Amino acid sequence: MKAFVSLWSADPLDIGVDIDRVAGHADGFHIDVTDGHLTPQLLFGPDFVAAVRKRTELAIEVHLMVTDADVWIGPFLEAGADIVTVHRRSTRDLPATLGRVADGGATPGLAVETHEPVGDVTALAGAFDRLLLMGTEIGVKGVEVDPRVYGRIDEAVALREGMGGFDLFVDGGIRQHTVGLMAAAGADGVIPGSLVYGAPDPAARLSWLHGLR
């Protein structure tokens, strides 16, 4: 299992130190971006991503939970994002938005929310390289995973071979008692937050995650 660590769960007064604590063990960092409309929070802008880019050479995924993703793709690419993941309801032309990410030299990611049919992604074959399957409603923390997520992982795994392949990650509800089931269902990786930063030894927790099959 790969792990892109969510900086939403890092210490907001010591994020640089928290980045350094896991940088030698994580596969990348996940940065949630919200505008207070699609979700009630306000989280992280391009300047923050640029600062993280200076701090680490690991891959950075920007997860755009905003009402108009197209407005923000350019600024976050300039800030150093390696992956930009968008939601269907954040754009009027999803294929064009994903294409804009790819044209900017980054990996296009598609987030599928808990209420959205996984099978709808087949119409976008070849347009994205990363599928971020949401395990909880977007914009919330500290809640249990939607139990349907394991079957949804199975469904995505069954679809991807015929679509040319994509990386499959799960975001939300990442707990010690859920990640093993996600791995068994076929997920390539997860977006851990408090699972890592709340652990007595974050490096050991990441090593444990990497050992899951």
Secondary structure by P-SEA (a helix, b strand, c coil): ccccccccccccccaaaaaaaccccccbbbbbbbccccccbbbbcaaaaaaaaaacccbbbbbbccccccccaaaaaaacccbbbbcccccccaaaaaaaaaaacbbbbbbbcccccccccccccccccccccccccccccccccccaaaaaaaaaaaccccccbbbbbbccccccccaaaaaaaccccccccccccccccaaaaaaaaaacc
